[in-house]
Amino acid sequence: MDKSIVTLQNILEARERLKGVSRFTPLEPSEAFSKMTGANVFLKLENLQKTGSFKLRGAYNKVAALAKEAARGVVAASAGNHAQGVAFASSQAGIPATIVMPEGAPITKVERTKAYGAEVVLSGQGYDDAFRKAQEVQQEKGAVFVHAFDDPLVIAGQGTIGLEILEELPDLDAVVVPIGGGGLIAGVACAIKEQRPGVQIIGVQAADAPSMLEAWKIGKVQELKSAQTIADGIAVRRPGDLTFEMVRRYVDQIVTVDDEEIARAILMLLESSKLMVEGAGAVGIAALLHKKCDLSGKKVAVILSGGNIDVNVMSMIIERGLIKAGRYLRFKTILTDRPGSLQKLLSNLAQSGANVISIVHDRIKPNVPLKQAEVEISLETRNAEHIAQIVESLGKMGYELDILR
């Protein structure tokens, strides 16, 4: 393959290579998100792909094409999803794989990569640090480097998603695609634009990691000073050179969403569509929800690129989301330490219609006066108005509340 360009033919060849390996993931219409956004939304569920991410496609296409070149194994750098794709592909090919991941990579992604048989090296604070370390390891081992995005075979593999979208939705108007280093959007955009030039291709980056957007603005690739976001899968300080050229050729618009918007999208995907999606996978929905691009009335495919989210992060997002929606209240108050005091408070809460989630009753804290007790209570509530009613009611009864966030 010519290393300077990726063609539709390359993507068609990748599809043949991936037959029986990658899943033809569903393209599901979403009534909920269509109502919320005003667009006719279809969700491309790459979070249901093998290894939990689209990255399997590009990684397998690359490793399978290497044949005898990779006898000494492969090396890759990844925030987690490419790692699993390379590990899976290498296990299928029967060759060793060494993956360098950032020290803060989600534990779930690290453990799953190991489970596929790869050696994992933790190094650096983000993808770009891990990339530099992986280059050192590759030189030491004499192995083949499998780039996470700036490789024509990897890009072609990711482009098979575009083929699937057009096959199921030939009359679509736009596709919304996450961007980190650019491999996914480069491949998808090529696959779609070469067949349907009128389809809009819109890329979405995290606001605190806008490497491709900055390159787009100034016309050349540069490295950002930092890329800190809950969307770790797209936290890339420097996009690819090849991917940048393809983005310039095929992509119509790039927008950004912040971490709060991403977190809200993750929660809404879980609650409205029963889909577990990681930060990088949720940026497309976040962009639609927050009107970052005007696609009202259009038939839109949104790629949910991965579902490998750390359960601790998900727990935090759920709790924060419930607090913002007025569906969760946590407070502390002081009670007289005598029989019936706690029961009286709980009775008042029951009458208010709140559901008690947890109670911590502490009578021996050093800062709590003798014959008194501190109580910390978590409540499930209906909305912000309901919380205001509870706080007002308890205040009238003499309780001094310390609201916890």
N, C-alpha and C positions, 0 to 999 in steps of 0.2 A: 504493500500500500504506500502511495505517495504520502510522505510524512507532513507535507505542507497543506493538505486539504483532505476533507472527508466528503464523500459523495453519497448520493442516494443509493448507488449500487453497493457501496461499502456497507450501508445499513441493511440492505436486503440480504447481503451475504452473512451479516451478523445474525439476522433472524434465522437463517438456516442452521447456523452453528449452535444457536440457543434452543433449537427445537428439542423438547423432552427434558430440558434443564430448567429454564426460567418458566414461570407461570404467565399465562395470558391473563393478566389481572382484570378484575371487573371495572367497568365504567358505569357507575351507578348514578341515576338521576337523583337529585336531592331536593325534595319539595321544601324542606325546612330552610335550607340556605337560599333557595330560589326566592322564597317569600321575604327573607331578611335582606337580600341584596338587590332584588329587582331584575336579576339576570336569570336565565334558564341554566342552572348549574348542574354539571355532571362531575362526579368525583372519580378520578383515576386512582384506584386503590393499590398503589405500590407499597403501602404499609403491610399489605397481605402477601407481598412477594416472598419467596424463599430468602432466608436470612433477615427478613423484616425490612428490606430496602431495595430500591432500584439498582443499587450498586452491584448486585450480583451480575447483572446483564453485561456491563462493561468489563468487569473483572474476569468473568468467564470467557468472554470473547477474546480478550487479550491472552490469557493463559492458554486457552485451547489452540490459538493460532501460533503460539511459540514453538510447540512440538519439541524437538530435540535441543533447541536453544536453551531451554530452562532446566537441563539435566541437573545443574548444580543448585537449582531452587530459584525462588523469587523473593524479592524484598519490596515492601510497600510502606508508605506512611499514611496514617489515617486517623481521623477523630473517632472512628468506630465502625461505620457502615461499610466503607470500602474494605476495611480490615476483614470483616466477616465474608465479604464477597470473594476476596483473594484467598482467604483460608479455605473456603468451600471449594473454589475452583481448583486450588492446588491439591486438595485431598482427592478430588475426582481424577486429577491427572497423575496422582501418585508422586508428586514432587514436594520437597520441603518448602515451607514459607516462613519468613521472618517478618513480623509486622511491628513497626515502631508507632506507638500511640502516645499522645500527651499524658503527662502525669495525672492530670485531672479528668481523664476520659471516664465516662460513666462505667461503673463496675459491671453493669449488665453487658455492655458491649465488649469489655475486656474478657469476661468469662466466656462469652459465646464464641469469641475468636479463638480462645484456647481450646474450646470444646471441638472446634473443627480441625484441630491438630496443629495449629500454627504456634510458633514461638513468638511470644509477645515481649517487646522491650518498651518500657515506659521512659519517656524522655521529653523534657521541655514543657512549656506552659500552653501550647496550642499546636494546631496543625503545622504551621510553618516551622516551628522548632523541631517537631517530630520529623518533618521532611528533611531537614538538614542532617539530622542524626541518621536517618534511613540511607541517605546517600553515602555516609561513611561506612555503614554496615554493608551496603552493596559492594563497595570497593574491597572491603575485607574478605567477603565471602566469594566474590566473583560471580554473584548471582545476577539475574535479570531484574531490573527495576520495573515495577508496575505502577505507573503514575495514577493518582486518584482521579485526575480529570484531563490533564494536558497530553493526551495520547490519542492518536486517530482510531485505534482499535477499541479503546475504552469509550470514546465518544460515539463510535458507530454502534456499540452495544447499547448504550443509553438511548440512541435514536430509535431503537425498535419500539419504544413506548409510543413515539409519534405515529409509527405505522399502525399500531393497535388502535390508537384513538381515531385515526381517519377511517379505519376499517369499520368501526362500530358507529361512528358519528361523522359521516362524510360531509354533512352540511353545517358543520360547526363554524362559528364566527371568530372564536378566540381561544387561546390556550394560555393558562397562567402557570408559570413554572418557577420553582425555587432556584436561586443562584448562590453558589458558594464559589468554587473555582471555575464553574461554567461548563463542565462536561455534560451535564444533563440538558441544559437549555440549548447548547450547541447542537447536540445530536437530535433532540426533538424538533428544534427549529428547522434544521436541514431536512429532516424526513417530511415535515409538513409543508414548508414553503416551496420545496421542489415539486410538490404535487398540487398544492393549493396556495398560490402566492398571496391570495387575498385574506387568508386567515391571519389575524393579529397574534403576534407572539409577545407576551408580556412577562418580563422577569421580575422576581421579587427578592430583595435582599434584606437582611437585618440592618436596622438603622445604625447600629454600632459596629457593623462589619461590611461597609458598602464598597468593597474593593473593585468590583466590576463596574459599578455606577461611576466611581471616581475615574476609572480608566476611560469609560465611555465619554465622560465630560471633557477630559483633557486630550483624548485621542491617543493615549499610550498607557501601557501597563506600568504601575508603580506599586510599591509595597506600603501598606498602611502601617502606622506606628502600633496600632493595637486592633484587636477584633474580639471584643468581649460581648457575648450574647448567650441567652439560654438556648438558642438554636445552634448547638455546638457543631452540627453537621455542615453548616455553611459559614462557620467562623474562620474564614480564610483571609489572610492579610494581602496575599498577592494572587490574582487570578492567573489562568494560563495564557500563554502567548497565542497558541492556536485557538483556544476557546474564545479569546478576545476578538480575534479576527473574524471568527464565525458569528459571534454575537453582533459585531458591527455590520455584517452582511445580512443577517436574517432577522434580528430582533427589533421590534417596533418601539418598545418602551421598557424602562426599568424604574421600579418604584421601591420604596423601603417601608418597613413596619418596625415599630419599636417592641421591646420585650413585653410590655404590658399588653399590647395588641396581640402579640403572638400567644401569650398565656391565655388570653380570653378565647382565642380561636381554638386552642387545644381543649379547653374546658367545654366549649360549645360543640365541638366535634364529638367529644365523649358523651355529652348529655343528649344532644339532638340526633346524632347519627350512630351512637354506640360504637365509635371508632377510636381506637387508641393510636394517637399520632404524635410523633416527636416534634420539637420546635421547628426544625428545618422543614418538616412535612406540612406544617400548619400555616406557613407564611402566605401561601396563595389565598387561603380562606380569609386570613387576617386582612389582606389587601382589599378583598371584595367587601368584607364587613365594614371596613373603615373608609370606603369610597376612595381608595388610592388610584383607582382607574375607573373610567366611566364605561361600564359594560351593560347598562340597563337595557333590558329587552333582547340582549344577545344570547346566543347559545354558546356556553362557555365550559370548557373542560379545565378542571383544576387538578393538578398532579399533587397527590398526597405522597410525598417521596419516601417516607419511612415511618416506622412505628416503634423504633427502639428507644423508648424514653425510660429514664431511670425512675423507679417507683417512688423514690424520695422526692424527686423533682415534681412528679405528678401529684403526690400528696400535698406538697406546698402550693402548687397551682390551684388545686381543688379548694384548699382552705382559703387562700387569698381571694379566689373567685367568689366563694360563698359569702365572705365578709363584704366584698364590694357590692354584691347583689342584695345585701341586707338579709341574708338567709342563715347567718351564723353570728352569734354574740357570745363573747367571753368576757366575764367580769369578776372582780374580787370585791368582797365586802366583809365587814366585821360584825359578828354576832355575839350576843351574850352567851357565855358558855353554861347553859343550863338546859335541862330536858325540854324539848318542844320547840326550841328556837329554830333549828334547821327545818323541822317539819312545817313550821309556820311559813318560812320563806318559800319552801317548795310548794306548799299549798297555794300561795299567791301566784307563783309561776304557772302552776297548772291551770288556774282560773284565767290567766292571760292567754292561754292557748299555745304557749311555748313548750317544746319538747326538750327535756334534759338529756344531754349527750354524756356529760361526765361531771363529777363533783370531787373536789379535793378539800377535805376538812382538816385544818391544822390548828391545834390548840397549844402547841409548844414552840412555835416560832419565837426567836428571841425578841423580835420587835413587836410582838402582839402582847398587849397588857394581860396581866393575870385575870382569870375569870372571863376572858373573851377568847374568841376563836376566829381565825381567818378562813373564809370559804371562797374557793374559786370554782365557778360554774361555767360550763359551756352549754349553749342552747341552740337548738335548731329553730329558726324563725321563718316567717313568711316573706317579709320584705322590710325595707328601711322604715316604713311607717309603723310596722308592727314592733320593731325595735324601739322606736321613739315612744310608743305607748307603754311598753314594758318599763323602760327607764323612768318615765314620768310617774307611772303607778307606784313603783318601788320607792321613788324619791318622796312621794306623798306619805308613804308609810314609815318614813324615817330612815330608810337604808341609804347609806352613802356608798355609791358605786364607783369603782375604779375600772373603767372600760379598757380592756386589753386588746391590742392589735397584733 
